Structure formats: C-alpha cells, structure tokens
Amino acid sequence: MTAHSPQASRGRFVNLSYTHRYLAAVAGYAFSYVMYALEAGSAPGR
C-alpha cells in the first residue's frame, strides 16, 4: 500500500463516473435522434 493509493482510486472513480455520464448523454441523444428519425420516416408513409 502506498500513500498514492487513495488518490489513484479516487481519480479512477472520477474518470469512470465522467465516462458513464458522457456515455449516458450520448445514448440519450442517439435514442432521441433515432425516435425522431423513425417518427419522421413513418409520418409520410401514412
């Protein structure tokens, strides 16, 4: 165990949290875009 262990784990946790937040934002944006594309594509078909 070194004195840098807690800081390293905390930095890793922050990076993981930031990555998850980024992926969640991208997933939400992609989902909304796909739903909009499907709705726009199916509208003229009716």
C-alpha positions in Angstrom: 0.0 0.0 0.0 1.4 3.4 -0.9 0.2 6.9 0.0 -0.9 7.5 -3.5 -3.4 4.6 -3.5 -6.4 6.6 -2.3 -5.8 9.4 -4.7 -5.3 7.0 -7.6 -8.5 5.1 -6.8 -10.4 8.4 -6.4 -9.1 9.6 -9.8 -10.1 6.3 -11.4 -13.6 6.7 -9.8 -13.9 10.2 -11.1 -12.9 9.1 -14.6 -15.3 6.2 -14.5 -18.1 8.5 -13.3 -17.3 11.1 -16.0 -17.2 8.3 -18.7 -20.6 6.9 -17.6 -22.1 10.4 -17.6 -20.7 11.0 -21.1 -22.0 7.7 -22.4 -25.4 8.3 -20.8 -25.6 11.6 -22.6 -24.6 10.2 -25.9 -27.0 7.3 -25.5 -29.9 9.6 -24.7 -29.1 11.9 -27.7 -28.8 8.9 -30.0 -32.1 7.4 -28.7 -34.0 10.7 -29.2 -32.5 11.1 -32.7 -33.5 7.6 -33.6 -37.0 8.1 -32.3 -37.3 11.4 -34.2 -36.0 9.7 -37.4 -38.4 6.8 -37.1 -41.3 9.2 -36.5 -40.4 11.5 -39.3 -39.8 8.5 -41.6 -43.1 6.8 -40.8 -45.2 10.0 -41.0 -45.1 10.4 -44.8 -45.9 6.6 -45.2 -49.3 7.1 -43.6 
